């Protein structure tokens, strides 16, 4: 019997594999300068929001870049998770 069919799969393992797929896909997209791998969209806060409390200054910023390579990394991570 397969291990995955008798036990409940861990959602944290799936999340970590997807995160690793995003990181590895982005790394591969930067490593190989093919134009179609780096094609994508960037969205988020380009200028950080600054909260100045006098003695403490906090900056909030978040930018997400979705590329073809990162999407391929997520698909590969999901395939690997399915067969674990």
MOPAC internal coordinates of N, CA, C and O (Angstrom, degrees):
PM7 1SCF
backbone

  N    0.0000 0     0.00 0     0.00 0    0    0    0
  C    1.4397 1     0.00 0     0.00 0    1    0    0
  C    1.5150 1   110.66 1     0.00 0    2    1    0
  O    1.2310 1   121.35 1   -35.70 1    3    2    1
  N    1.2971 1   115.03 1   144.30 1    3    2    1
  C    1.4621 1   119.06 1   176.45 1    5    3    2
  C    1.5092 1   110.10 1   -74.43 1    6    5    3
  O    1.2310 1   121.29 1   -34.84 1    7    6    5
  N    1.2889 1   115.14 1   145.16 1    7    6    5
  C    1.4592 1   121.15 1  -179.11 1    9    7    6
  C    1.5244 1   111.40 1   -64.14 1   10    9    7
  O    1.2310 1   119.94 1   140.53 1   11   10    9
  N    1.3177 1   117.71 1   -39.47 1   11   10    9
  C    1.4574 1   121.85 1  -177.41 1   13   11   10
  C    1.5163 1   113.78 1   -68.94 1   14   13   11
  O    1.2310 1   119.58 1   156.88 1   15   14   13
  N    1.3231 1   118.40 1   -23.12 1   15   14   13
  C    1.4492 1   120.09 1  -177.60 1   17   15   14
  C    1.5184 1   112.22 1   -80.91 1   18   17   15
  O    1.2310 1   119.13 1   157.85 1   19   18   17
  N    1.3242 1   119.26 1   -22.15 1   19   18   17
  C    1.4521 1   121.12 1  -177.82 1   21   19   18
  C    1.5153 1   112.92 1  -101.46 1   22   21   19
  O    1.2310 1   119.64 1   159.77 1   23   22   21
  N    1.3267 1   118.29 1   -20.23 1   23   22   21
  C    1.4534 1   121.21 1  -177.69 1   25   23   22
  C    1.5268 1   109.84 1  -116.14 1   26   25   23
  O    1.2310 1   121.30 1   -30.34 1   27   26   25
  N    1.3209 1   115.11 1   149.66 1   27   26   25
  C    1.4582 1   119.64 1   176.02 1   29   27   26
  C    1.5251 1   108.99 1   -71.79 1   30   29   27
  O    1.2310 1   120.85 1   -45.94 1   31   30   29
  N    1.3232 1   115.99 1   134.06 1   31   30   29
  C    1.4602 1   119.68 1  -179.99 1   33   31   30
  C    1.5201 1   110.35 1   -75.70 1   34   33   31
  O    1.2310 1   121.23 1   -34.86 1   35   34   33
  N    1.3009 1   115.26 1   145.14 1   35   34   33
  C    1.4518 1   122.09 1  -177.07 1   37   35   34
  C    1.5267 1   109.80 1   -82.69 1   38   37   35
  O    1.2310 1   120.53 1   -55.10 1   39   38   37
  N    1.3371 1   116.59 1   124.90 1   39   38   37
  C    1.4647 1   119.83 1  -179.18 1   41   39   38
  C    1.5274 1   111.57 1   -72.15 1   42   41   39
  O    1.2310 1   119.91 1   153.19 1   43   42   41
  N    1.3458 1   117.78 1   -26.81 1   43   42   41
  C    1.4652 1   120.04 1   176.52 1   45   43   42
  C    1.5171 1   110.94 1   -67.12 1   46   45   43
  O    1.2310 1   120.60 1   143.87 1   47   46   45
  N    1.3205 1   116.45 1   -36.13 1   47   46   45
  C    1.4694 1   119.93 1   177.18 1   49   47   46
  C    1.5208 1   110.29 1   -64.47 1   50   49   47
  O    1.2310 1   120.52 1   139.99 1   51   50   49
  N    1.3210 1   116.61 1   -40.01 1   51   50   49
  C    1.4672 1   120.52 1   177.60 1   53   51   50
  C    1.5300 1   110.40 1   -64.16 1   54   53   51
  O    1.2310 1   120.38 1   135.35 1   55   54   53
  N    1.3236 1   116.89 1   -44.65 1   55   54   53
  C    1.4652 1   121.07 1   179.14 1   57   55   54
  C    1.5218 1   111.30 1   -61.04 1   58   57   55
  O    1.2310 1   120.34 1   135.16 1   59   58   57
  N    1.3284 1   116.95 1   -44.84 1   59   58   57
  C    1.4665 1   120.38 1  -179.89 1   61   59   58
  C    1.5298 1   111.69 1   -66.66 1   62   61   59
  O    1.2310 1   120.08 1   142.73 1   63   62   61
  N    1.3338 1   117.45 1   -37.27 1   63   62   61
  C    1.4646 1   119.73 1   176.93 1   65   63   62
  C    1.5252 1   111.27 1   -66.66 1   66   65   63
  O    1.2310 1   120.01 1   140.11 1   67   66   65
  N    1.3272 1   117.58 1   -39.89 1   67   66   65
  C    1.4641 1   120.46 1   177.80 1   69   67   66
  C    1.5251 1   110.10 1   -65.29 1   70   69   67
  O    1.2310 1   120.28 1   137.67 1   71   70   69
  N    1.3294 1   117.07 1   -42.33 1   71   70   69
  C    1.4645 1   120.72 1   177.63 1   73   71   70
  C    1.5241 1   110.89 1   -62.41 1   74   73   71
  O    1.2310 1   120.39 1   137.46 1   75   74   73
  N    1.3267 1   116.86 1   -42.54 1   75   74   73
  C    1.4656 1   120.25 1   177.08 1   77   75   74
  C    1.5289 1   110.53 1   -64.59 1   78   77   75
  O    1.2310 1   119.87 1   142.65 1   79   78   77
  N    1.3247 1   117.86 1   -37.35 1   79   78   77
  C    1.4579 1   121.41 1   177.26 1   81   79   78
  C    1.5161 1   112.42 1   -63.46 1   82   81   79
  O    1.2310 1   120.48 1   141.41 1   83   82   81
  N    1.3327 1   116.69 1   -38.59 1   83   82   81
  C    1.4651 1   120.88 1   177.32 1   85   83   82
  C    1.5210 1   110.33 1   -65.00 1   86   85   83
  O    1.2310 1   120.76 1   133.60 1   87   86   85
  N    1.3343 1   116.15 1   -46.40 1   87   86   85
  C    1.4679 1   120.36 1  -177.89 1   89   87   86
  C    1.5214 1   110.91 1   -65.87 1   90   89   87
  O    1.2310 1   120.07 1   132.89 1   91   90   89
  N    1.3289 1   117.46 1   -47.11 1   91   90   89
  C    1.4644 1   120.92 1  -178.85 1   93   91   90
  C    1.5256 1   110.54 1   -66.89 1   94   93   91
  O    1.2310 1   119.97 1   141.25 1   95   94   93
  N    1.3291 1   117.67 1   -38.75 1   95   94   93
  C    1.4611 1   120.50 1   176.88 1   97   95   94
  C    1.5201 1   112.20 1   -63.44 1   98   97   95
  O    1.2310 1   120.58 1   138.40 1   99   98   97
  N    1.3349 1   116.50 1   -41.60 1   99   98   97
  C    1.4693 1   119.75 1   176.22 1  101   99   98
  C    1.5129 1   112.01 1   -65.03 1  102  101   99
  O    1.2310 1   120.41 1   141.63 1  103  102  101
  N    1.3402 1   116.83 1   -38.37 1  103  102  101
  C    1.4598 1   120.75 1   177.72 1  105  103  102
  C    1.5231 1   110.80 1   -64.69 1  106  105  103
  O    1.2310 1   120.06 1   136.82 1  107  106  105
  N    1.3194 1   117.50 1   -43.18 1  107  106  105
  C    1.4653 1   120.98 1   178.86 1  109  107  106
  C    1.5299 1   110.22 1   -65.62 1  110  109  107
  O    1.2310 1   120.28 1   141.78 1  111  110  109
  N    1.3340 1   117.06 1   -38.22 1  111  110  109
  C    1.4637 1   120.27 1   176.99 1  113  111  110
  C    1.5160 1   112.59 1   -62.71 1  114  113  111
  O    1.2310 1   120.24 1   144.11 1  115  114  113
  N    1.3334 1   117.14 1   -35.89 1  115  114  113
  C    1.4639 1   120.54 1   177.86 1  117  115  114
  C    1.5250 1   111.90 1   -79.26 1  118  117  115
  O    1.2310 1   120.49 1   149.96 1  119  118  117
  N    1.3175 1   116.66 1   -30.04 1  119  118  117
  C    1.4663 1   121.18 1  -176.93 1  121  119  118
  C    1.5313 1   111.37 1   -72.47 1  122  121  119
  O    1.2310 1   120.51 1   136.55 1  123  122  121
  N    1.3217 1   116.63 1   -43.45 1  123  122  121
  C    1.4658 1   121.43 1   179.64 1  125  123  122
  C    1.5308 1   108.12 1  -104.09 1  126  125  123
  O    1.2310 1   120.22 1   -66.21 1  127  126  125
  N    1.3225 1   117.18 1   113.79 1  127  126  125
  C    1.4704 1   119.54 1  -173.63 1  129  127  126
  C    1.5292 1   114.20 1   -78.89 1  130  129  127
  O    1.2310 1   119.85 1  -136.88 1  131  130  129
  N    1.3317 1   117.89 1    43.12 1  131  130  129
  C    1.4614 1   120.64 1   175.07 1  133  131  130
  C    1.5248 1   107.87 1   -77.06 1  134  133  131
  O    1.2310 1   120.74 1   -46.45 1  135  134  133
  N    1.3237 1   116.19 1   133.55 1  135  134  133
  C    1.4590 1   120.23 1  -174.50 1  137  135  134
  C    1.5326 1   111.78 1   -64.81 1  138  137  135
  O    1.2310 1   119.58 1   146.29 1  139  138  137
  N    1.3051 1   118.42 1   -33.71 1  139  138  137
  C    1.4603 1   119.98 1  -176.56 1  141  139  138
  C    1.5277 1   112.26 1   -76.08 1  142  141  139
  O    1.2310 1   119.36 1   156.35 1  143  142  141
  N    1.3342 1   118.83 1   -23.65 1  143  142  141
  C    1.4655 1   120.50 1   177.40 1  145  143  142
  C    1.5234 1   111.71 1   -74.47 1  146  145  143
  O    1.2310 1   120.04 1   147.36 1  147  146  145
  N    1.3139 1   117.52 1   -32.64 1  147  146  145
  C    1.4563 1   121.71 1  -178.28 1  149  147  146
  C    1.5209 1   113.26 1   -93.79 1  150  149  147
  O    1.2310 1   120.15 1  -175.83 1  151  150  149
  N    1.3297 1   117.32 1     4.17 1  151  150  149
  C    1.4567 1   120.51 1   178.40 1  153  151  150
  C    1.5309 1   108.86 1   -71.18 1  154  153  151
  O    1.2310 1   120.52 1   -50.30 1  155  154  153
  N    1.3179 1   116.61 1   129.70 1  155  154  153
  C    1.4513 1   119.18 1  -179.73 1  157  155  154
  C    1.5067 1   112.12 1   178.69 1  158  157  155
  O    1.2310 1   121.54 1    15.24 1  159  158  157
  N    1.3161 1   114.65 1  -164.76 1  159  158  157
  C    1.4516 1   121.91 1  -175.43 1  161  159  158
  C    1.5216 1   109.44 1  -131.09 1  162  161  159
  O    1.2310 1   120.68 1   -39.46 1  163  162  161
  N    1.3240 1   116.30 1   140.54 1  163  162  161
  C    1.4556 1   122.76 1   175.13 1  165  163  162
  C    1.5190 1   108.49 1  -114.04 1  166  165  163
  O    1.2310 1   120.65 1   -48.83 1  167  166  165
  N    1.3249 1   116.36 1   131.17 1  167  166  165
  C    1.4581 1   119.55 1   176.91 1  169  167  166
  C    1.5247 1   109.61 1  -143.83 1  170  169  167
  O    1.2310 1   121.39 1   -19.20 1  171  170  169
  N    1.3102 1   114.94 1   160.80 1  171  170  169
  C    1.4546 1   121.09 1  -179.10 1  173  171  170
  C    1.5110 1   110.94 1   137.41 1  174  173  171
  O    1.2310 1   120.89 1    21.99 1  175  174  173
  N    1.3258 1   115.91 1  -158.01 1  175  174  173
  C    1.4613 1   122.11 1   179.12 1  177  175  174
  C    1.5249 1   108.65 1   -93.52 1  178  177  175
  O    1.2310 1   120.34 1   -69.73 1  179  178  177
  N    1.3319 1   116.95 1   110.27 1  179  178  177
  C    1.4586 1   119.40 1   179.82 1  181  179  178
  C    1.5246 1   111.34 1   -79.98 1  182  181  179
  O    1.2310 1   120.20 1   144.04 1  183  182  181
  N    1.3248 1   117.22 1   -35.96 1  183  182  181
  C    1.4583 1   121.22 1   174.77 1  185  183  182
  C    1.5277 1   107.86 1  -102.51 1  186  185  183
  O    1.2310 1   120.04 1   -53.62 1  187  186  185
  N    1.3250 1   117.52 1   126.38 1  187  186  185
  C    1.4702 1   118.48 1  -177.02 1  189  187  186
  C    1.5253 1   112.61 1   -68.65 1  190  189  187
  O    1.2310 1   121.23 1   -31.86 1  191  190  189
  N    1.3203 1   115.26 1   148.14 1  191  190  189
  C    1.4548 1   122.12 1   173.99 1  193  191  190
  C    1.5304 1   106.75 1   -86.97 1  194  193  191
  O    1.2310 1   120.39 1   -54.05 1  195  194  193
  N    1.3151 1   116.86 1   125.95 1  195  194  193
  C    1.4642 1   121.68 1  -175.14 1  197  195  194
  C    1.5222 1   109.13 1  -109.08 1  198  197  195
  O    1.2310 1   121.41 1   -52.06 1  199  198  197
  N    1.3398 1   114.90 1   127.94 1  199  198  197
  C    1.4573 1   121.84 1   174.76 1  201  199  198
  C    1.5221 1   107.45 1  -111.39 1  202  201  199
  O    1.2310 1   120.80 1   -70.33 1  203  202  201
  N    1.3571 1   116.08 1   109.67 1  203  202  201
  C    1.4616 1   121.81 1  -177.54 1  205  203  202
  C    1.5239 1   108.88 1  -101.43 1  206  205  203
  O    1.2310 1   120.51 1   -67.10 1  207  206  205
  N    1.3321 1   116.63 1   112.90 1  207  206  205
  C    1.4570 1   121.86 1  -179.03 1  209  207  206
  C    1.5253 1   112.23 1  -105.49 1  210  209  207
  O    1.2310 1   119.83 1  -159.44 1  211  210  209
  N    1.2947 1   117.93 1    20.56 1  211  210  209
  C    1.4562 1   121.47 1   179.54 1  213  211  210
  C    1.5192 1   111.98 1    91.94 1  214  213  211
  O    1.2310 1   120.16 1   105.56 1  215  214  213
  N    1.3122 1   117.29 1   -74.44 1  215  214  213
  C    1.4697 1   120.39 1   179.79 1  217  215  214
  C    1.5275 1   111.94 1   -95.72 1  218  217  215
  O    1.2310 1   120.84 1   170.60 1  219  218  217
  N    1.3366 1   116.00 1    -9.40 1  219  218  217
  C    1.4649 1   120.82 1  -178.66 1  221  219  218
  C    1.5240 1   109.22 1  -133.75 1  222  221  219
  O    1.2310 1   120.79 1   -51.10 1  223  222  221
  N    1.3177 1   116.10 1   128.90 1  223  222  221
  C    1.4642 1   121.60 1   177.73 1  225  223  222
  C    1.5229 1   107.94 1  -118.19 1  226  225  223
  O    1.2310 1   120.45 1   -55.99 1  227  226  225
  N    1.3294 1   116.75 1   124.01 1  227  226  225
  C    1.4595 1   122.44 1  -179.49 1  229  227  226
  C    1.5181 1   108.62 1  -116.90 1  230  229  227
  O    1.2310 1   120.72 1   -47.30 1  231  230  229
  N    1.3313 1   116.23 1   132.70 1  231  230  229
  C    1.4623 1   121.67 1   178.35 1  233  231  230
  C    1.5217 1   109.20 1  -114.69 1  234  233  231
  O    1.2310 1   120.80 1   -46.81 1  235  234  233
  N    1.3160 1   116.07 1   133.19 1  235  234  233
  C    1.4543 1   122.34 1   177.79 1  237  235  234
  C    1.5254 1   108.98 1  -114.55 1  238  237  235
  O    1.2310 1   120.69 1   -53.37 1  239  238  237
  N    1.3258 1   116.28 1   126.63 1  239  238  237
  C    1.4588 1   120.79 1   175.72 1  241  239  238
  C    1.5286 1   108.77 1  -153.57 1  242  241  239
  O    1.2310 1   120.71 1   -36.74 1  243  242  241
  N    1.3045 1   116.25 1   143.26 1  243  242  241
  C    1.4609 1   121.54 1   178.01 1  245  243  242
  C    1.5169 1   108.19 1  -148.27 1  246  245  243
  O    1.2310 1   120.65 1   -54.36 1  247  246  245
  N    1.3245 1   116.36 1   125.64 1  247  246  245
  C    1.4523 1   122.32 1   176.54 1  249  247  246
  C    1.5186 1   108.34 1  -131.36 1  250  249  247
  O    1.2310 1   120.60 1   -48.45 1  251  250  249
  N    1.3172 1   116.46 1   131.55 1  251  250  249
  C    1.4603 1   122.06 1   179.53 1  253  251  250
  C    1.5212 1   108.29 1  -119.15 1  254  253  251
  O    1.2310 1   120.84 1   -49.43 1  255  254  253
  N    1.3205 1   115.99 1   130.57 1  255  254  253
  C    1.4594 1   121.71 1   178.67 1  257  255  254
  C    1.5255 1   108.25 1  -117.14 1  258  257  255
  O    1.2310 1   120.93 1   -65.26 1  259  258  257
  N    1.3182 1   115.82 1   114.74 1  259  258  257
  C    1.4620 1   121.75 1   178.87 1  261  259  258
  C    1.5190 1   107.75 1  -104.25 1  262  261  259
  O    1.2310 1   120.61 1   -59.32 1  263  262  261
  N    1.3420 1   116.44 1   120.68 1  263  262  261
  C    1.4596 1   121.74 1   179.04 1  265  263  262
  C    1.5260 1   109.76 1  -122.65 1  266  265  263
  O    1.2310 1   121.08 1    -9.53 1  267  266  265
  N    1.3076 1   115.55 1   170.47 1  267  266  265
  C    1.4621 1   121.13 1   177.56 1  269  267  266
  C    1.5255 1   109.97 1   -62.35 1  270  269  267
  O    1.2310 1   120.25 1   140.37 1  271  270  269
  N    1.3232 1   117.13 1   -39.63 1  271  270  269
  C    1.4685 1   120.80 1  -179.59 1  273  271  270
  C    1.5214 1   111.16 1   -64.37 1  274  273  271
  O    1.2310 1   119.58 1   140.81 1  275  274  273
  N    1.3259 1   118.40 1   -39.19 1  275  274  273
  C    1.4578 1   119.73 1   179.05 1  277  275  274
  C    1.5272 1   111.77 1   -70.33 1  278  277  275
  O    1.2310 1   120.14 1   145.86 1  279  278  277
  N    1.3231 1   117.34 1   -34.14 1  279  278  277
  C    1.4621 1   120.57 1   175.91 1  281  279  278
  C    1.5268 1   110.13 1   -66.52 1  282  281  279
  O    1.2310 1   120.14 1   139.15 1  283  282  281
  N    1.3264 1   117.34 1   -40.85 1  283  282  281
  C    1.4642 1   120.26 1   175.97 1  285  283  282
  C    1.5320 1   110.90 1   -63.70 1  286  285  283
  O    1.2310 1   120.15 1   143.85 1  287  286  285
  N    1.3265 1   117.31 1   -36.15 1  287  286  285
  C    1.4568 1   121.05 1   176.61 1  289  287  286
  C    1.5192 1   111.97 1   -64.94 1  290  289  287
  O    1.2310 1   119.94 1   140.66 1  291  290  289
  N    1.3297 1   117.71 1   -39.34 1  291  290  289
  C    1.4656 1   121.21 1   177.61 1  293  291  290
  C    1.5228 1   110.58 1   -66.33 1  294  293  291
  O    1.2310 1   120.13 1   137.53 1  295  294  293
  N    1.3241 1   117.35 1   -42.47 1  295  294  293
  C    1.4677 1   120.89 1   178.57 1  297  295  294
  C    1.5226 1   110.59 1   -62.07 1  298  297  295
  O    1.2310 1   120.47 1   136.41 1  299  298  297
  N    1.3224 1   116.72 1   -43.59 1  299  298  297
  C    1.4676 1   120.33 1   177.50 1  301  299  298
  C    1.5270 1   111.27 1   -63.24 1  302  301  299
  O    1.2310 1   119.89 1   140.51 1  303  302  301
  N    1.3278 1   117.81 1   -39.49 1  303  302  301
  C    1.4635 1   120.92 1   178.24 1  305  303  302
  C    1.5258 1   111.26 1   -64.54 1  306  305  303
  O    1.2310 1   119.95 1   140.25 1  307  306  305
  N    1.3282 1   117.69 1   -39.75 1  307  306  305
  C    1.4620 1   120.63 1   178.40 1  309  307  306
  C    1.5228 1   111.71 1   -67.40 1  310  309  307
  O    1.2310 1   120.31 1   142.91 1  311  310  309
  N    1.3278 1   117.01 1   -37.09 1  311  310  309
  C    1.4686 1   120.30 1   176.54 1  313  311  310
  C    1.5348 1   110.29 1   -64.83 1  314  313  311
  O    1.2310 1   120.71 1   137.00 1  315  314  313
  N    1.3207 1   116.25 1   -43.00 1  315  314  313
  C    1.4709 1   119.81 1   178.07 1  317  315  314
  C    1.5290 1   110.29 1   -63.85 1  318  317  315
  O    1.2310 1   119.99 1   138.19 1  319  318  317
  N    1.3208 1   117.63 1   -41.81 1  319  318  317
  C    1.4694 1   120.84 1   179.06 1  321  319  318
  C    1.5275 1   111.35 1   -63.17 1  322  321  319
  O    1.2310 1   120.85 1   141.84 1  323  322  321
  N    1.3216 1   115.98 1   -38.16 1  323  322  321
  C    1.4678 1   119.93 1  -179.58 1  325  323  322
  C    1.5244 1   111.95 1   -62.66 1  326  325  323
  O    1.2310 1   120.30 1   143.62 1  327  326  325
  N    1.3343 1   117.03 1   -36.38 1  327  326  325
  C    1.4512 1   120.74 1  -176.35 1  329  327  326
  C    1.5249 1   113.58 1   -92.01 1  330  329  327
  O    1.2310 1   119.26 1  -179.15 1  331  330  329
  N    1.3343 1   119.02 1     0.85 1  331  330  329
  C    1.4739 1   120.93 1   175.94 1  333  331  330
  C    1.5102 1   111.77 1   -78.51 1  334  333  331
  O    1.2310 1   120.10 1   180.00 1  335  334  333

